[in-house]
């Protein structure tokens, strides 16, 4: 693990200064520190869900996410990356107000083959550990994926509940169990957790709200789960951070931690165009949308002179209607192939 004291003493003042205007809600309530990982690795396998050959496409997604968050009154986004100088130079072409904050990650001690699917996503644990060490008491770390869009601010009472329990996570067990079989998913979870789980749940990696106290408990547990994950990585159906973070959250839940479900409270919705799992209108009431199938749409928004959430929503509606007839066929074909599942 990294030297948390070093990071707090040497880097936290810089982070605190550059992000001071972003901390806290508009009404002076719970302080929220949104962050997203942009891990640039040219020679890794990368994400099968990303069709762009440009490794900085994730920066463009982060620009759109940052613009959308500011538009609804949420704090600005901090991008944690392994190549801060390169990302900062890339952002020079963007208006100052649209630029997310950039933070250089300390070198990682996580080791895994570079040809691992969703290789970069694994280092989200580093971001959580390092940014978690910078939090003040009373703040919440908001861990996000870059391919997201903010539609409205997060309910203050919900943030208070997350602060009280220490954590809010996105329970997507209903989707994972039905898509891949509960037996397969639970077997993966218990393998990575290292034993039987009382109530196995799968948590999506696109959003996590965590207090400093909870981060301090989660990180070592997730590191232990990662080591088990790494040893059996070729036997698992899932590659990515969701496997070992979900396993760690389950272990902490079994120890008595209550986990607020951010999906049930419509803090976040994971939307694939055409998916009839929920009516499209349900997603419009979410604070945050995860759009793993619309990465290029979000990247194009970063290059528009004026950000418009309404423009993005209209595009989502059109894509949804066009894909509705073919979505059942896609799901049937996937069920026949039974391919391994991974990071969304």
C-alpha positions in Angstrom: 0.0 0.0 0.0 1.1 3.6 -0.5 2.2 6.0 2.2 -1.0 7.8 3.3 0.9 10.1 5.6 3.1 11.3 2.8 0.1 12.0 0.6 -1.8 13.9 3.3 1.2 16.0 4.2 2.5 16.8 0.7 -0.4 16.5 -1.7 -3.5 17.2 0.4 -2.9 21.0 0.7 -2.6 21.3 -3.1 -5.8 19.3 -3.5 -7.6 21.3 -0.9 -6.6 24.6 -2.4 -7.5 23.7 -6.0 -10.8 22.1 -5.0 -11.9 24.4 -2.2 -14.7 25.9 -4.3 -16.0 22.5 -5.2 -16.2 21.1 -1.6 -19.6 21.0 0.0 -23.1 21.5 -1.3 -24.7 24.8 -2.3 -26.7 24.9 0.9 -23.6 24.2 3.1 -24.6 20.6 3.8 -22.5 17.4 3.4 -19.3 18.1 1.6 -18.9 15.9 -1.5 -15.7 15.3 -3.4 -16.5 13.8 -6.8 -13.6 11.9 -8.5 -13.1 9.7 -11.5 -10.2 7.6 -12.7 -8.5 8.3 -16.0 -5.8 5.6 -16.3 -3.9 5.9 -19.6 -2.0 2.8 -20.6 -1.2 2.5 -24.3 -0.1 -1.1 -24.3 -2.8 -2.7 -22.2 -6.0 -4.5 -23.4 -8.2 -1.6 -22.2 -12.0 -1.7 -22.1 -13.9 -3.8 -24.7 -16.8 -1.3 -24.2 -14.7 1.6 -25.5 -14.4 1.7 -29.3 -12.1 4.7 -29.6 -8.5 4.2 -30.3 -7.6 7.5 -28.5 -6.5 6.8 -24.9 -7.6 10.3 -24.0 -11.2 9.7 -24.9 -11.8 9.2 -21.2 -10.6 12.7 -20.6 -13.3 14.0 -23.0 -15.9 11.9 -21.1 -14.7 13.5 -17.9 -15.1 17.0 -19.4 -18.7 16.3 -20.2 -19.3 14.8 -16.8 -17.7 17.9 -15.1 -19.8 20.3 -17.2 -23.0 18.5 -16.4 -22.2 18.4 -12.7 -21.5 22.1 -12.5 -24.7 22.8 -14.5 -26.9 21.2 -11.8 -24.9 22.7 -8.9 -22.8 19.7 -7.9 -19.1 20.2 -7.1 -16.5 20.0 -9.8 -14.9 16.7 -10.8 -11.4 15.7 -9.8 -9.7 13.4 -12.4 -7.1 11.1 -10.8 -4.6 9.8 -13.3 -1.3 8.2 -13.8 -0.2 10.8 -16.4 -1.3 14.1 -14.9 1.1 16.2 -17.1 -0.3 14.7 -20.3 -3.9 15.1 -19.1 -3.3 18.7 -18.1 -1.8 19.5 -21.5 -4.8 17.9 -23.1 -7.2 20.1 -21.1 -5.5 23.3 -22.2 -7.7 23.4 -25.3 -10.8 23.4 -23.1 -12.3 26.5 -21.4 -11.1 26.9 -17.9 -14.6 26.5 -16.4 -15.0 23.1 -18.2 -11.7 21.6 -17.0 -11.9 19.0 -14.3 -9.2 19.2 -11.6 -6.3 16.9 -12.2 -4.5 14.9 -9.6 -1.4 12.7 -10.1 -1.8 9.2 -8.6 1.1 7.9 -6.6 2.7 4.8 -8.1 0.5 1.7 -7.7 1.5 -1.5 -6.0 -1.3 -3.5 -7.6 0.2 -6.0 -10.0 -1.7 -7.9 -12.7 -1.1 -8.9 -16.4 -1.4 -6.0 -18.8 -3.5 -8.1 -21.1 -6.2 -8.3 -18.4 -9.6 -7.1 -19.6 -10.4 -3.6 -18.2 -6.9 -3.3 -17.0 -7.0 0.4 -16.1 -10.2 0.1 -14.1 -8.5 -2.0 -11.4 -6.5 1.1 -10.3 -9.7 2.7 -9.1 -8.7 1.2 -5.7 -5.6 3.4 -5.8 -7.7 6.5 -6.4 -10.0 5.6 -3.5 -7.1 5.0 -1.2 -5.2 8.2 -2.1 -8.1 10.6 -2.3 -9.8 9.0 0.7 -6.6 10.0 2.7 -7.3 13.7 1.8 -10.8 13.8 3.0 -11.9 15.9 6.0 -14.4 14.4 8.5 -17.9 15.4 7.4 -17.0 14.9 3.7 -18.0 12.1 1.3 -15.8 10.8 -1.5 -18.0 10.3 -4.6 -16.3 7.8 -6.9 -17.6 8.0 -10.4 -16.9 6.5 -13.9 -16.2 9.0 -16.6 -19.0 7.8 -18.9 -21.7 9.5 -16.8 -24.0 12.5 -17.0 -25.4 14.5 -14.2 -29.1 15.5 -14.6 -29.8 16.9 -11.1 -28.2 17.4 -7.7 -28.1 14.7 -5.1 -30.7 14.8 -2.4 -29.3 16.3 0.8 -31.1 13.9 3.1 -29.7 11.0 1.1 -26.2 12.4 1.5 -26.8 12.7 5.3 -27.9 9.1 5.5 -24.7 8.0 3.6 -22.6 10.1 6.0 -24.3 8.5 9.0 -23.9 4.9 7.8 -20.6 5.6 6.1 -21.4 4.4 2.6 -23.8 4.4 -0.3 -23.3 1.9 -3.2 -25.2 0.9 -6.3 -26.7 -2.6 -5.9 -27.2 -4.1 -9.3 -27.7 -7.7 -8.2 -31.1 -7.9 -9.9 -29.4 -7.2 -13.3 -26.3 -9.4 -12.8 -28.2 -12.4 -11.3 -30.7 -12.4 -14.1 -28.2 -11.8 -16.9 -25.5 -14.3 -15.8 -27.1 -16.6 -13.3 -27.1 -16.1 -9.6 -25.0 -19.1 -9.0 -22.2 -17.9 -11.2 -22.2 -14.4 -9.8 -22.3 -15.5 -6.2 -19.6 -18.1 -6.7 -17.3 -15.3 -8.1 -18.1 -13.1 -5.1 -17.4 -15.7 -2.5 -14.2 -16.8 -4.3 -12.9 -13.3 -4.2 -14.2 -12.6 -0.7 -12.5 -15.8 0.6 -15.5 -17.5 2.1 -19.3 -17.7 2.5 -21.3 -14.5 2.4 -24.5 -14.0 4.3 -26.3 -12.0 1.6 -24.2 -11.8 -1.6 -24.8 -8.6 -3.5 -23.2 -7.2 -6.7 -22.4 -3.5 -6.6 -21.9 -1.4 -9.8 -18.6 0.5 -10.0 -20.0 3.7 -11.5 -20.7 5.3 -8.2 -19.8 5.0 -4.6 -20.3 7.5 -1.7 -18.0 6.9 1.2 -16.9 8.7 4.4 -13.3 8.9 5.4 -13.9 6.4 8.2 -15.5 3.9 5.8 -12.7 4.4 3.2 -10.1 3.5 5.9 -12.0 0.2 6.5 -12.8 -0.5 2.8 -9.3 -0.1 1.4 -7.4 -2.8 3.3 -10.4 -5.2 2.9 -10.4 -4.5 -0.9 -6.7 -5.0 -1.1 -7.1 -8.5 0.5 -9.9 -9.3 -2.0 -7.8 -8.0 -4.9 -5.0 -10.5 -4.0 -7.5 -13.4 -4.0 -9.0 -12.0 -7.2 -5.5 -11.8 -8.9 -4.7 -15.4 -8.0 -7.9 -16.8 -9.6 -8.4 -14.1 -12.3 -8.5 -16.6 -15.2 -11.2 -18.7 -13.4 -13.6 -15.8 -12.9 -16.4 -14.7 -15.2 -15.7 -11.0 -14.4 -12.6 -8.9 -14.7 -12.6 -5.4 -13.3 -12.9 -3.4 -10.1 -16.5 -4.4 -9.4 -15.4 -8.0 -8.5 -13.1 -7.2 -5.6 -14.8 -4.0 -4.5 -18.1 -5.8 -4.4 -16.5 -8.6 -2.4 -15.1 -6.2 0.1 -18.4 -4.4 0.5 -20.1 -7.7 1.2 -17.6 -8.6 3.8 -18.1 -5.2 5.5 -21.8 -5.6 5.3 -21.5 -9.0 7.0 -19.6 -7.3 9.8 -22.6 -5.0 10.4 -22.1 -2.0 8.1 -25.3 -0.8 6.6 -25.0 0.1 2.9 -27.4 2.7 1.4 -28.7 1.6 -2.0 -28.0 4.5 -4.4 -30.0 2.9 -7.2 -33.2 2.5 -5.2 -32.8 6.2 -4.2 -32.3 7.1 -7.9 -28.9 8.7 -7.2 -27.8 6.7 -10.3 -29.2 4.6 -13.1 -27.2 2.4 -15.6 -28.8 2.8 -19.0 -28.2 0.9 -22.1 -30.1 2.2 -25.2 -33.0 0.0 -25.9 -32.9 -1.9 -22.6 -36.5 -2.3 -21.4 -35.4 -3.2 -17.9 -36.9 0.1 -16.8 -39.0 2.7 -18.5 -36.8 5.5 -19.9 -38.7 8.0 -17.9 -37.4 6.4 -14.7 -33.9 7.4 -15.7 -34.9 11.0 -16.2 -35.5 11.2 -12.4 -32.0 10.0 -11.5 -29.3 12.4 -10.3 -26.6 10.6 -12.4 -26.8 8.5 -15.5 -24.2 5.9 -16.4 -24.1 5.5 -20.2 -21.6 2.8 -21.0 -23.1 2.4 -24.5 -23.0 6.1 -25.3 -19.3 6.9 -24.7 -18.9 8.5 -28.1 -21.9 10.7 -27.6 -20.4 12.0 -24.3 -17.1 12.6 -26.0 -18.7 14.7 -28.7 -20.4 16.8 -26.1 -17.0 17.7 -24.7 -16.2 19.4 -28.0 -19.5 21.4 -28.2 -19.1 25.1 -27.4 -22.1 25.1 -25.1 -23.1 22.1 -22.9 -26.8 21.1 -23.0 -28.1 18.2 -21.0 -31.4 18.5 -23.0 -29.4 17.9 -26.2 -27.9 14.7 -24.7 -31.3 13.5 -23.4 -32.9 13.9 -26.8 -30.1 11.8 -28.4 -30.7 9.2 -25.7 -34.4 9.1 -26.5 -33.7 8.6 -30.2 -31.2 5.9 -29.6 -33.5 4.2 -27.2 -36.4 4.0 -29.6 -34.2 2.8 -32.5 -32.6 0.1 -30.4 -35.8 -1.2 -28.7 -36.7 -3.7 -31.5 -33.3 -5.3 -31.5 -32.5 -5.3 -27.8 -34.4 -8.6 -27.0 -32.5 -10.3 -29.9 -29.2 -9.1 -28.5 -30.1 -10.4 -25.0 -31.1 -13.7 -26.4 -27.9 -14.0 -28.4 -25.8 -13.1 -25.3 -27.7 -15.7 -23.2 -26.9 -18.4 -25.8 -23.2 -17.5 -25.9 -23.0 -17.1 -22.1 -19.8 -15.0 -22.4 -17.9 -13.9 -19.4 -19.1 -10.6 -17.9 -16.9 -7.6 -17.1 -16.8 -4.0 -16.2 -19.7 -2.0 -17.6 
